[in-house]
Amino acid sequence: MSQPRIVPLSKTSHASLTFSPLEDYSFTSAMSSIPLLAFEVPEAAQCFAVVFPAAGSAIPHALLGLGGKNIFVDAQGRWTASYLPLYVANRPFSLIAARSPERPDTPEVVLAVEEDAPHFHQENGLPLYGEDGAPTPLLQRIAGTLGNQHQRHTEREQALAELNLSGVLREQSVTIRSDGRARTVGGLRVADREKVMALSADTLAAWARNGLLEMLFAHWRSMRHLRTLLDDPSCPEPTPAAVGKKKD
């Protein structure tokens, strides 16, 4: 699968671009996991197993399936889980670090679009810019929503970095026994409950204030959803080290 073409949105290059909301999530069908913003973990954990990549950052990920198959999207591209992660819901818009066409000398976080997304190639789409070149109310609303998400994420970036360096995340293979069979998921990290509870009172108090404890308790509760992935009859044998890796 080719990588999507994501570029900064520009009133010069995209003056005539129109947008149509679509509920086709088939683009996620081969995704085994997707990243979550820290603040959405408690809600996402009600549907998905939430884990951390085996290497790199401590960005939480929702497990969608094993062996390159997402069991939460059907053959018609409909999302079947009760929670739709923001990574999916925001498509074809995102925020990226780039030099905007309007301010090429100042790197900043800018609104970007996936130019080849079908949302931009429908009849009777809604304009993103008015005839005067100003953003339409639709675009203002989209930019405001993503900006608010970015602000909430930024507030927890330092907390995630602290979690990653704390030593409480450990790589683990999780084995689930069902119907007389044992199946294992590897290539992920989980938070060690005993190590978390052994942290100093000051650290635990700080993690309670910055939302890390809430996220970790949701993560632990979410592990019950691994059985759903392992027992799904359409799911192939799991492959290790899939969390946080993109398929080509």
LUMPALO-154514 format. One line per field, with one value per residue (C-alpha): residue number from 1; residue in one letter; y, z, x. Coordinates in Angstrom, 2 decimals. Layout:
BEGIN
k	NUM, ...
r	a, ...
c2	Y, ...
c3	Z, ...
c1	X, ...
***
This chain:
BEGIN
k	1, 2, 3, 4, 5, 6, 7, 8, 9, 10, 11, 12, 13, 14, 15, 16, 17, 18, 19, 20, 21, 22, 23, 24, 25, 26, 27, 28, 29, 30, 31, 32, 33, 34, 35, 36, 37, 38, 39, 40, 41, 42, 43, 44, 45, 46, 47, 48, 49, 50, 51, 52, 53, 54, 55, 56, 57, 58, 59, 60, 61, 62, 63, 64, 65, 66, 67, 68, 69, 70, 71, 72, 73, 74, 75, 76, 77, 78, 79, 80, 81, 82, 83, 84, 85, 86, 87, 88, 89, 90, 91, 92, 93, 94, 95, 96, 97, 98, 99, 100, 101, 102, 103, 104, 105, 106, 107, 108, 109, 110, 111, 112, 113, 114, 115, 116, 117, 118, 119, 120, 121, 122, 123, 124, 125, 126, 127, 128, 129, 130, 131, 132, 133, 134, 135, 136, 137, 138, 139, 140, 141, 142, 143, 144, 145, 146, 147, 148, 149, 150, 151, 152, 153, 154, 155, 156, 157, 158, 159, 160, 161, 162, 163, 164, 165, 166, 167, 168, 169, 170, 171, 172, 173, 174, 175, 176, 177, 178, 179, 180, 181, 182, 183, 184, 185, 186, 187, 188, 189, 190, 191, 192, 193, 194, 195, 196, 197, 198, 199, 200, 201, 202, 203, 204, 205, 206, 207, 208, 209, 210, 211, 212, 213, 214, 215, 216, 217, 218, 219, 220, 221, 222, 223, 224, 225, 226, 227, 228, 229, 230, 231, 232, 233, 234, 235, 236, 237, 238, 239, 240, 241, 242, 243, 244, 245, 246, 247, 248
r	m, s, q, p, r, i, v, p, l, s, k, t, s, h, a, s, l, t, f, s, p, l, e, d, y, s, f, t, s, a, m, s, s, i, p, l, l, a, f, e, v, p, e, a, a, q, c, f, a, v, v, f, p, a, a, g, s, a, i, p, h, a, l, l, g, l, g, g, k, n, i, f, v, d, a, q, g, r, w, t, a, s, y, l, p, l, y, v, a, n, r, p, f, s, l, i, a, a, r, s, p, e, r, p, d, t, p, e, v, v, l, a, v, e, e, d, a, p, h, f, h, q, e, n, g, l, p, l, y, g, e, d, g, a, p, t, p, l, l, q, r, i, a, g, t, l, g, n, q, h, q, r, h, t, e, r, e, q, a, l, a, e, l, n, l, s, g, v, l, r, e, q, s, v, t, i, r, s, d, g, r, a, r, t, v, g, g, l, r, v, a, d, r, e, k, v, m, a, l, s, a, d, t, l, a, a, w, a, r, n, g, l, l, e, m, l, f, a, h, w, r, s, m, r, h, l, r, t, l, l, d, d, p, s, c, p, e, p, t, p, a, a, v, g, k, k, k, d
c2	0.00, 3.35, 6.07, 8.87, 12.25, 14.62, 18.27, 21.57, 23.11, 26.29, 28.86, 29.24, 25.58, 24.44, 27.42, 25.29, 22.20, 20.91, 18.44, 15.77, 13.91, 10.15, 7.19, 4.75, 3.44, 0.71, 2.46, 1.00, -2.60, -3.62, -1.73, -3.83, -0.81, 2.94, 5.67, 7.31, 10.73, 10.30, 12.00, 9.61, 6.43, 6.06, 6.05, 3.99, 1.41, 0.51, -1.06, -1.86, -3.28, -0.28, -0.98, 0.79, 0.14, -2.13, 0.59, 4.35, 6.61, 5.82, 6.91, 4.60, 2.46, 0.73, -2.85, -3.40, -6.92, -9.36, -10.25, -7.11, -7.27, -4.78, -6.66, -3.44, -2.49, -4.60, -5.46, -2.33, -0.08, 0.56, 1.04, -1.51, -0.50, 1.96, 4.32, 5.85, 6.91, 10.46, 9.22, 7.72, 10.28, 13.24, 11.87, 13.47, 16.34, 16.37, 18.68, 18.40, 20.28, 22.14, 25.48, 26.83, 28.25, 31.55, 31.71, 29.69, 31.10, 30.05, 26.33, 25.70, 23.22, 23.60, 22.07, 19.45, 17.39, 13.99, 15.20, 11.86, 11.08, 10.42, 13.13, 15.69, 14.03, 13.92, 15.93, 18.72, 18.99, 21.86, 24.57, 25.08, 28.63, 31.41, 33.49, 36.05, 33.39, 33.34, 29.99, 28.97, 28.24, 24.53, 24.89, 27.10, 24.43, 21.67, 23.73, 24.59, 20.96, 19.74, 22.69, 21.84, 18.21, 19.32, 21.57, 18.78, 16.41, 18.94, 19.28, 15.57, 15.22, 15.77, 13.23, 10.61, 11.31, 10.87, 7.59, 6.34, 7.04, 5.84, 2.16, 0.99, -0.03, -3.49, -5.52, -8.48, -11.30, -11.81, -15.33, -15.94, -19.42, -20.12, -23.24, -25.35, -23.28, -20.85, -17.87, -15.21, -11.54, -10.11, -6.96, -4.64, -2.98, -2.90, -0.98, -3.05, -2.49, -3.38, -0.95, 1.82, 1.31, 1.25, 4.79, 7.55, 9.28, 12.51, 10.83, 9.14, 12.43, 14.15, 11.36, 11.70, 15.41, 15.09, 12.24, 9.43, 7.35, 7.60, 6.50, 3.57, 2.27, 2.41, 0.57, -2.22, -2.59, -2.68, -5.81, -7.90, -7.01, -9.10, -12.15, -10.59, -10.23, -13.69, -15.45, -13.71, -16.48, -14.22, -13.31, -15.04, -16.20, -13.15, -11.77, -10.16, -6.53, -5.14, -2.39, 1.06, -0.16, 0.99, -1.41, -0.57
c3	0.00, -1.03, 1.55, 1.44, 0.10, 3.06, 2.39, 4.22, 3.36, 1.33, 0.21, -2.92, -3.92, -2.51, -3.25, -5.22, -2.98, -1.72, 1.08, 1.49, 4.81, 4.23, 6.56, 4.63, 6.89, 4.58, 4.55, 8.03, 7.03, 7.02, 10.17, 13.21, 15.50, 15.45, 17.71, 20.31, 21.89, 25.61, 26.61, 24.54, 26.12, 28.86, 26.25, 23.67, 26.35, 26.59, 23.11, 22.38, 24.06, 24.61, 24.61, 23.98, 21.15, 22.01, 21.09, 20.76, 22.39, 24.90, 22.59, 23.38, 20.58, 20.14, 18.92, 16.04, 15.08, 14.52, 11.47, 9.55, 9.82, 11.50, 12.91, 13.69, 10.08, 7.96, 4.26, 3.45, 5.21, 8.21, 11.64, 14.02, 17.41, 19.63, 19.76, 16.68, 17.45, 16.48, 14.19, 12.05, 12.66, 11.61, 8.18, 5.69, 7.91, 10.31, 11.94, 10.90, 11.63, 8.44, 6.86, 5.64, 2.10, 3.59, 6.13, 4.61, 6.99, 10.20, 11.02, 12.79, 13.30, 10.32, 9.08, 6.42, 4.03, 2.43, -1.14, -2.66, -0.10, -1.66, 0.53, -1.91, -5.11, -4.71, -6.45, -4.48, -1.96, 0.51, -0.14, 2.28, 1.13, 0.12, -3.02, -1.05, -0.06, 3.57, 5.35, 5.33, 8.63, 7.83, 7.62, 10.70, 12.63, 11.46, 12.28, 15.68, 16.51, 15.56, 17.29, 20.52, 20.24, 19.65, 22.69, 24.90, 23.49, 24.00, 27.65, 28.12, 25.91, 28.84, 30.90, 28.15, 27.90, 31.67, 31.47, 28.76, 30.92, 34.19, 33.72, 34.39, 30.77, 29.96, 26.79, 27.17, 25.29, 26.39, 26.23, 26.21, 26.70, 25.15, 23.87, 24.89, 22.82, 23.84, 21.59, 22.13, 21.21, 21.21, 20.19, 22.69, 26.03, 29.00, 32.26, 35.19, 37.92, 40.77, 39.50, 39.16, 42.68, 44.00, 42.73, 45.28, 46.70, 45.02, 41.61, 41.98, 43.02, 39.99, 37.70, 39.19, 38.38, 34.82, 33.84, 33.59, 36.35, 34.75, 31.45, 33.04, 34.89, 31.61, 29.91, 32.49, 32.21, 28.43, 28.34, 28.65, 25.00, 23.85, 24.01, 21.45, 19.01, 19.63, 19.39, 16.23, 13.61, 10.75, 12.43, 11.22, 13.54, 15.24, 14.09, 16.59, 16.74, 14.90, 17.34, 16.11, 12.77, 9.49, 6.66, 3.26
c1	0.00, 1.46, 1.91, -0.69, 0.40, 0.04, 0.83, 0.26, -3.11, -2.65, -5.19, -3.06, -2.72, -6.07, -8.32, -10.78, -10.59, -13.94, -14.62, -17.27, -17.63, -17.38, -17.77, -15.62, -12.87, -11.58, -8.19, -7.65, -8.36, -4.69, -3.74, -2.83, -2.57, -3.02, -1.61, -3.79, -3.57, -2.99, -6.23, -8.37, -6.95, -9.63, -12.40, -10.50, -9.65, -13.33, -13.07, -9.42, -6.36, -4.08, -0.34, 2.96, 5.46, 8.37, 10.86, 10.89, 8.35, 5.62, 2.83, -0.10, -1.50, -4.84, -4.53, -6.97, -6.00, -3.18, -1.17, -2.07, -5.85, -8.19, -11.18, -13.06, -13.84, -16.19, -16.14, -18.16, -15.65, -17.91, -16.36, -17.86, -16.41, -18.26, -15.26, -13.63, -10.04, -9.13, -6.35, -9.12, -11.85, -9.70, -8.81, -8.12, -6.97, -4.04, -1.54, 2.10, 5.31, 6.19, 6.92, 3.60, 3.41, 2.25, 5.14, 8.03, 10.66, 8.92, 8.56, 5.27, 2.48, 0.16, -3.07, -2.41, -4.52, -4.23, -4.59, -5.55, -8.27, -11.69, -13.22, -11.79, -12.99, -16.78, -19.47, -21.15, -18.34, -18.20, -15.58, -12.70, -12.02, -14.38, -14.13, -12.13, -9.58, -10.67, -11.28, -14.93, -16.74, -16.26, -12.48, -12.41, -14.29, -11.94, -8.86, -10.27, -11.02, -7.56, -5.95, -7.75, -6.65, -3.05, -3.14, -4.43, -1.80, 0.99, 0.02, 0.79, 3.88, 6.25, 4.32, 4.68, 8.40, 8.68, 6.77, 9.13, 12.19, 10.71, 11.52, 7.95, 7.29, 8.56, 8.53, 6.26, 4.66, 1.07, -0.35, -4.08, -5.52, -8.89, -10.66, -7.70, -5.27, -2.57, -1.86, 0.76, 1.05, 4.58, 6.41, 4.75, 5.33, 3.00, 3.19, 4.42, 1.84, 4.22, 6.87, 4.31, 3.03, 6.61, 7.26, 7.67, 4.61, 5.69, 5.94, 2.56, 1.00, 2.51, 1.26, -2.20, -2.17, -0.85, -3.18, -0.64, -2.21, -5.64, -4.10, -2.24, -5.30, -7.23, -4.34, -4.44, -8.21, -7.97, -5.83, -8.99, -9.68, -6.70, -8.91, -11.24, -8.35, -6.95, -10.32, -11.50, -11.94, -10.86, -7.59, -4.41, -1.66, -0.14, 3.18, 5.58, 6.70, 3.69, 2.81, 3.72, 5.07, 3.57, 2.92, 4.40
***
